[in-house]
Amino acid sequence: DGNENANPNVLGAAAAAAAARTNPKDKLAPVTQGVVRLALERFWEYRRHADLYYAFQRIRSFTSDPFTSLLPEVLFQVARYIINTLGSGQAPYGISRVHTLYTLAKQAKALGAYKFARFAYQKLQQLKVPSRWQDQIDFDMLSIQAKPVRDSPDLLSVCYRCGATNALLNLQGDACSSCGHPFIRSFINFDVLPLVEFTPVDKISDDEALELIRAPPPEGGDSGRGAGESKWQEERGAGGGADTLTLGDEKSPIGIHGAIEDTADLFNQCINRALDQQECTSGYAPVVTDARTLASLRRDEVKLNP
């Protein structure tokens, strides 16, 4: 206090923070919203670059080291992740499209993704490749002409949000080509994890959402996860009628995106609502969950995004 040499920017930030603390709605003051938005944009940009550099280290090891312990499936998924993430944009400094496409072409051909391998070889023809690779690339391009123009179905990714099967190439990003949901990958083998992005409604704060998720699901509630709860319902016919055994609620509605809308699973209902709303709008939006849905989730099934 009373320091005449204090930085005016620091004092301004402190005043803005004090104003935010005194805001009755517990929101940032308008003077800091632009700074926070810019900081978030930079954070996601830097995180994207960090993920790309981490992935490219495996590509560099494959093309430069005498041998590698990585499996062809891992190298294929790493190269595919880099190509789809970069799209048609400029690669960050130090990340080589040539090395990535060369790795992708070799592994795609070995795994039966012949259509994807053709794409990689065609792109390599438009780039300057090391002379020591040229003969091998020319030979592979000739030999792949005898292969079918299709990719192995086992290599295709399925979206866990909408259930659509995606092609191996998507220059719009490493995301579902149908609903736009980003693929969340394991950075061990770069496989797509069975995760669906969601966010709480605006009236629920982050702390309140965490409390609802960490709380144990209600016994016998809508979550359908009560201890000892059985979804089988047995009805014995009266007066000589037939005995019936049904699973769950026969009146459960089925969404237009598949038979996943069960009244015992509130989260799947939120997914179907989000897919229905997205058909009338443009652009991807995460699934929005209310307090009842958050309370029905199990903590060990939720991954918090830092």
Steps between C-alpha positions, in 0.01 A plus 500: 500500500616849417767380257540776242693270266223241482414373154172663386404184310534294815293755694235494227485120508471507879218752482319287242543191716361689800203612293441140392501384863241758595273409210183351651468253210856372557601575141803671358473871449460606135845660501665159547279286276702581189826417677363168624366413156836574340681298765270202441554517125874502550478213746315275255736598221807417709344176618427399140863568408622302800285202403629515141864515612444209737349293220760597241779378727386146417499575129850642521618194689360268230659686210835578663587228751646166386205314653187571700296305754172664396238278339373577148153572643641765733704669226196495272276667758769757587550598135125512441451722805764746376369513142138551605590756765714705262242481222588741223661751738864571560693259719674639809874551483691172512211272396561347157210399278742291291605286795140468617363407157784252442423327830128508426545349154723218623276402791171546312622265225613244756167510688271486196394866480581512129279798416660705776846387388428620146414842640830514690707397198324757280580771752863388515524549123425869554769543766877479508601172657850384603684332215552183705122449510424567135559150363299339779212742448497436124494125555219524758292718270526238226423205726199665663325525163432127528315550828126575536395863530355473848602511865470217747178542701687406816698825481201734475411707806150503647368814669384428854265800487293430189613147405614598151786312332764746381739485209871496583560842342331815628680821414248698707665373816540192716128481564184322390403598147130459588443684829836678541581342837879510551671165534659465843808283463716307737852639475641153566381325184297789349181296479169685528364478854129433570437848640229757425548869575235666714453823694254597776224750439587864553325527837724227648849612595807282461522438874135398518544267203798333669299449819216337305738269313693400811184420692397131482216430254157471662395147587235381259486842332492598139863408456402131501814420702352427840657216692320175433252668264374279218343627180320167439127513567300182534124491450302186561184462299174474688225255404720285282674791328861483385787592729722781364850619581605845376824698528471863609217727398332395176375855458849645489529725195758433232679801358541560130875447535470142629353295778697667775230721652404307812310662785742325739798681349465876524836568338402320179185707490715815518710369210191444287367847581832655403504309170142604425579867572819487296305401189331841509820696560845520349811406690586264781381554856572273798229308679328711768406322823274611783538436872292181488721353231821600677381334818434176312859474374765289668822677594718220360334541159565873468829651383543864596665720240769717667 
